[in-house]
């Protein structure tokens, strides 16, 4: 289990839920498959009012993951 701050907990759980939804190419991960996102949000019963914020947070974590991956590949 990972420890999170209360204001980031939902976003971290969403990122972990999406962790099997990476698209990959010859150079590795290219980004998350957003087609799965509505299903995950529905399964987790995320209120509509929170979805835009959580999507923004998810994108921050996605971009950071891709940035770290690119640095490690060099």
Secondary structure, 3 states (H helix, E strand, C coil): CCCCCCCCHHHHHHHHHCCCCEEEECCEEEEECHHHHHHHHHHCCCCHHHHHHHHHHHHHHHHHHHHHHHHHHC
